[in-house]
Every structure is written in structure tokens, then in C-alpha cells.
Amino acid sequence: MNRREFSKQMLMVGMGVGAGSAMDTPAQGASERGNYYEEPAKKLPARKFDVVVAGAGTAGVVAALASARRGAKTALIEAKGYPGGTVTEGGTALHSFYNLWKAFDVEKRQVVRGIPHEIISRLMKVGGCTGHAEMTRGFDFDSVCTAIDTELYKLVTMQMLDEAGVFIAVNTLLTGAIMDGSRVKGVIANSRSGREAIYARSFVDCTAYGDLAAYAGAKYTEPNDYACCNSVGIGNVNIDKYHDFIKANGGPSQLAFGIRSGQPDKIVRVQGPLGAEFAAEAGKIGMSSVTTTVHDNYLMFIKCNYKVPGSVINRDDMARAELEVRKRMAKAVELFRKYVPGCEKAFMARTSPTLCIRRGRFIKCDYDISHEDVIEGRHFDDDVMAYGFHDSAPRYQVKDGGTYGIPYKALRVAGIENLLVAGMMITSDHRAHMSTRNTVSCMGQGQAAGTAAALCAAKNCGTRELSYSHLRQALENDGVYFES
Ligand SMILES: Cc1cc2nc3c(=O)[nH]c(=O)nc-3n(C[C@H](O)[C@H](O)[C@H](O)COP(=O)(O)OP(=O)(O)OC[C@H]3O[C@@H](n4cnc5c(N)ncnc54)[C@H](O)[C@@H]3O)c2cc1C
């Protein structure tokens, strides 16, 4: 039995005894020597909510807002000290609120609206977004570049959660599920205030890793089919000089003009060649130099990718990866200083607190969106949103610049009565996942899952007993756009 299989088995054992926890999974070394500590039974303080949303990231923020605004008493549990997740840490621009209208010369449609759109509007008011800046080059990839100020995103979304009356448990790690057969009764949360049980009627797992679903005994796989990544924000750069250098090298391949430091018609996204020497060295550290910016003198997301040899779920594999990627980020800034005019005095202005993953666990749901569903632009009789972006475009695009639907059944965790998922955990096919995992898709899924969870809690029913027409009506009332 290899270490990963062993860890998985230990996790299942933990779950079998009730409020199991991956924290119970022995770390490397200890388990192999057969060392264990038997935890004494302990009474935990308990709280009661209607809905628990696990993970305040890209999907979770929207799920909690949707749930609380539907009147459900909602708890949001987040390991870090702020909401936002990978949207503030990994990506470059929010792909995508629009269909691929420019590439296909079809009607321009904003296909994701509702709460995700509201977040962008709130950010615009505080200078935290480029707007939906139209791509002048590379519009066969995306029609727009919607880039955010990562720090204002954390603040604005936390304010919105607070206004909606969400109980925001940040710096709190979800470490177990309390099960009653196939029904989740509650979760175990650990913080500096202690360990507690949080009961609810409906649950939404937005942890990206699928932690809650795994604790609840859902079926899952660990595809490990992407590089993980840290993105570094590089300060003290001259973007116009940077752009000129790309032009001198035959680019850019992607370009968009939008609001930067409060001024319209400024470069906010640029990608292109930075010379052969730079490219050769960048290749060695998995660096991709596509970047966006909301501010002058700042390249917001320079990505350093690293394929973790073991598992992104394994603490010790990830510890080694964190070190490797930190070295790569320092090297990336060095390369900019050495080779790119306008970057001579660049420095590392921002990194993510932890490595970002593109996929952790794939959680088995009642439906698994296929690549054909995506590129053929299929819609379902239980659509909860429409989406039109594919991260492998122009190689793969949604047919005719249209959209496909994400069905409600794709968010219902198979075999569990009252648990939904939203975000990068759905869709097993890597090519289809290259679409469904993108930020704006995750946000839309979050609105659907949060709304459904609140409706189920109000009716005291399981996720499969909720009538689709009821859910659809609620989503439409809350501004969600449908194409069929
Ligand atoms: C390097 C990189 C670049 C990308 N580039 C783009 C891009 O340019 N455009 C785009 O649209 N998409 C991009 N993506 C994809 C996109 O950003 C992600 O797929 C998406 O943001 C995932 O959202 P999520 O809600 O599933 O997870 P996340 O946003 O990661 O949210 C998960 C949250 O759960 C919390 N959490 C996890 N476990 C626990 C626990 N046990 N207890 C409590 N809290 C927990 C985490 O701290 C986190 O806040 C990129 C992804 C990466 C990694």
C-alpha cells in the first residue's frame, strides 16, 4: 500500500468513528513507525445554523451571500484570515462574464450576472477593478479582461458578507463531519477559540480541496493533473516600457486597455515574448508571464508553476513544493530585473500565503459535466447558470461563441442527502474542467449552491427533494442569467 492510499484509508477510518478528521491522518514518518496518540473523548461546544458553507473562496463567498440573503442563518468557515481564495491569489483575470462574441462575431452577452456581477460593481466603486476591458488582441481566448485589486476584493467581499449577516468564521479550519447515515448533521471547526461542532440543515463544500465532502464520506479521486502554483505580484515596473519591449519582440499576443490607477484606456493585460534568453530561463521555473494589472507600476500575477510529484492533499509533499516555488518566485523577479526594460528595480510585492492548486479532490456528484457538454454548448433541464469560457481557447471554444449550462445535478454530492459542492471540485474530465474551474464559473456555481442550500434548509428537505422550478425562480429573482 503506498502512502497516498494509506492516508486515504486512515481518513476513512477517521470518518467511520464519527467526527473524523484528516488531521487524524498520520504525517509521514510517524505512521510508518506505527506511532499513535489516542485522543480522549471530549464534549465540544455546539452552535446551530441553517446552512454551513465551508471555504470562503471564489465560490464560497457567493454561496454564503446567496444563502444569507435568502434568509438562512448562514455560517461561513474559512481557514485563512480573509475571504477571496484563489481568485485573489492565483488567477490573472476573472474568466469570464461574457460569451466569446468577438471571436465569433455574434451578439455580445453578459452570461454571468447576479451576485458575481454585484461584486464587480462594488469593486468598481472603490477603484478595485479594470472593468470588463475588451481584448484588442487574443479575443479568441477571452473577449474581455476583468482584473481585480486582490486586496480590495478581500475587503469588499468581507463587507458584503457582514452586511448580509453571515457568521464569518475566518482563521477557522474545518476538520471533520458529523454524520447521521448519509446526512451531514454538522461539522467540526478548529480555531484559537477552541474546537466546536457547528450543526446545520444544509451544507455547501467550497473548500476547493473537497475537505467537507471527503470527511462526509463522499466518493472522490485525486487526479493531480495540474501544476500547482504561486503567483507573485511584481512592483516598481514601467508597464509602457514593458509593453514596448514585447512589441519589439514581435508581440503582444494578448492586449486589453481598461481602468488602471483610476485612468481609462490604459494597458491592463499584456502577454507576449520577452526575448529568447528570458524564455529559456523562465521555462526552467515554470513561469508564465501573462499578466494583468489594476495599478500603475505593478504586474499583478506572474505565475510560477510546479507539478507536485506526490499529492496536493499531502502536507509533506506540499511543504517541499512551497519551498521550491518560493525559490522560483525569487528567481522570476531576478529574471525580470535582468532582461526586461522597465523592470530594473522590480521587487516582489505580493505572494499568496500558500500554494494555489488548480484541482485537489474531484468529488463525485450526481452528474459529471463532459467536454462535449462544454464545447457543444449543451444546456440541461436543470441549468443553474450559463457559461461560455474555456481556458484552452482558441484550441477549444464553446460552439458558435455561445454558452453551456451547469446543471443543478452537477453540484449535488452523490450518496449524501444534504451536501452540495461548488468550485473546482466538480468535473472529472480535465478538458471540461479547464472550463468549469474558472473563477466566474465557480462564482456562479456558488450562487446556485448557496441558494439551493438555503431553500432546502427552509423546507427541511434534502438536495434531491428541492423542486427545480422553485430553485430556478429564486435564481432568476436574484439576477442569474439563463439562456434556455
Ligand atoms: C495559478 C492559478 C491561475 C489561475 N488563473 C485563472 C485565471 O486567470 N482566470 C480564472 O478565471 N481562473 C483562474 N484560475 C482558476 C480559478 O482561480 C480557480 O479554479 C477558482 O478560483 C477556484 O475557486 P474555488 O472556490 O473552487 O476555490 P478557492 O477560491 O481556492 O476557495 C477555497 C477556499 O476554501 C478554504 N479552505 C480550504 N480548505 C478548508 C478547510 N478545511 N477549512 C476551512 N477553509 C478551507 C481556502 O482557504 C479557500 O479560501 C487559476 C487558478 C490557479 C491556481
The ligand as a Tripos MOL2 file, in Angstrom:
@<TRIPOS>MOLECULE
LIG
   53    58     1     0     0
SMALL
NO_CHARGES

@<TRIPOS>ATOM
      1 C1         -2.2880   29.6470  -10.5840 C.3       1 LIG1
      2 C2         -3.7060   29.7330  -10.9900 C.ar      1 LIG1
      3 C3         -4.0540   30.5870  -12.0060 C.ar      1 LIG1
      4 C4         -5.3740   30.6970  -12.3910 C.ar      1 LIG1
      5 N1         -5.7180   31.6080  -13.3560 N.ar      1 LIG1
      6 C5         -7.0210   31.8690  -13.5770 C.ar      1 LIG1
      7 C6         -7.4040   32.9820  -14.3840 C.ar      1 LIG1
      8 O1         -6.5740   33.7070  -14.9050 O.2       1 LIG1
      9 N2         -8.7320   33.1960  -14.5520 N.ar      1 LIG1
     10 C7         -9.6830   32.4020  -13.9950 C.ar      1 LIG1
     11 O2        -10.8750   32.6690  -14.1810 O.2       1 LIG1
     12 N3         -9.3380   31.3340  -13.2380 N.ar      1 LIG1
     13 C8         -8.0380   31.0730  -12.9980 C.ar      1 LIG1
     14 N4         -7.6750   30.0280  -12.1930 N.ar      1 LIG1
     15 C9         -8.7100   29.1210  -11.6890 C.3       1 LIG1
     16 C10        -9.5110   29.7160  -10.5700 C.3       1 LIG1
     17 O3         -8.8230   30.7850   -9.9520 O.3       1 LIG1
     18 C11        -9.8620   28.6620   -9.5240 C.3       1 LIG1
     19 O4        -10.2200   27.4450  -10.1020 O.3       1 LIG1
     20 C12       -11.0230   29.1490   -8.6610 C.3       1 LIG1
     21 O5        -10.7090   30.4180   -8.1230 O.3       1 LIG1
     22 C13       -11.3100   28.1360   -7.5830 C.3       1 LIG1
     23 O6        -12.3440   28.5950   -6.7620 O.3       1 LIG1
     24 P1        -12.8690   27.6890   -5.5660 P.3       1 LIG1
     25 O7        -13.9890   28.4400   -4.9460 O.co2     1 LIG1
     26 O8        -13.1060   26.3040   -6.0500 O.co2     1 LIG1
     27 O9        -11.6380   27.5920   -4.5670 O.3       1 LIG1
     28 P2        -10.8730   28.7240   -3.7490 P.3       1 LIG1
     29 O10       -11.1110   30.0660   -4.3110 O.co2     1 LIG1
     30 O11        -9.4790   28.2690   -3.6430 O.co2     1 LIG1
     31 O12       -11.5630   28.6710   -2.3290 O.3       1 LIG1
     32 C14       -11.3650   27.6510   -1.4000 C.3       1 LIG1
     33 C15       -11.3540   28.2750   -0.0210 C.3       1 LIG1
     34 O13       -11.5480   27.2560    0.9540 O.3       1 LIG1
     35 C16       -10.6490   27.4740    2.0190 C.3       1 LIG1
     36 N5        -10.4380   26.1630    2.6590 N.ar      1 LIG1
     37 C17        -9.8740   25.0620    2.1230 C.ar      1 LIG1
     38 N6         -9.9290   24.0420    2.9900 N.ar      1 LIG1
     39 C18       -10.5280   24.4980    4.1020 C.ar      1 LIG1
     40 C19       -10.8750   23.9080    5.3460 C.ar      1 LIG1
     41 N7        -10.6320   22.6270    5.6050 N.pl3     1 LIG1
     42 N8        -11.4710   24.6790    6.2770 N.ar      1 LIG1
     43 C20       -11.7380   25.9970    6.0300 C.ar      1 LIG1
     44 N9        -11.4370   26.5970    4.8560 N.ar      1 LIG1
     45 C21       -10.8540   25.8590    3.9030 C.ar      1 LIG1
     46 C22        -9.4230   28.0560    1.3500 C.3       1 LIG1
     47 O14        -8.6070   28.7520    2.2670 O.3       1 LIG1
     48 C23       -10.0390   28.9590    0.2940 C.3       1 LIG1
     49 O15       -10.2760   30.2600    0.7590 O.3       1 LIG1
     50 C24        -6.3490   29.9040  -11.7760 C.ar      1 LIG1
     51 C25        -6.0020   29.0190  -10.7600 C.ar      1 LIG1
     52 C26        -4.6850   28.9350  -10.3630 C.ar      1 LIG1
     53 C27        -4.3120   28.0140   -9.2540 C.3       1 LIG1
@<TRIPOS>BOND
     1     1     2 1
     2     2     3 ar
     3     2    52 ar
     4     3     4 ar
     5     4     5 ar
     6     4    50 ar
     7     5     6 ar
     8     6     7 ar
     9     6    13 1
    10     7     8 2
    11     7     9 ar
    12     9    10 ar
    13    10    11 2
    14    10    12 ar
    15    12    13 ar
    16    13    14 ar
    17    14    15 1
    18    14    50 ar
    19    15    16 1
    20    16    17 1
    21    16    18 1
    22    18    19 1
    23    18    20 1
    24    20    21 1
    25    20    22 1
    26    22    23 1
    27    23    24 1
    28    24    25 2
    29    24    26 1
    30    24    27 1
    31    27    28 1
    32    28    29 2
    33    28    30 1
    34    28    31 1
    35    31    32 1
    36    32    33 1
    37    33    34 1
    38    33    48 1
    39    34    35 1
    40    35    36 1
    41    35    46 1
    42    36    37 ar
    43    36    45 ar
    44    37    38 ar
    45    38    39 ar
    46    39    40 ar
    47    39    45 ar
    48    40    41 1
    49    40    42 ar
    50    42    43 ar
    51    43    44 ar
    52    44    45 ar
    53    46    47 1
    54    46    48 1
    55    48    49 1
    56    50    51 ar
    57    51    52 ar
    58    52    53 1
@<TRIPOS>SUBSTRUCTURE
     1 LIG1         1 GROUP 0 **** ****
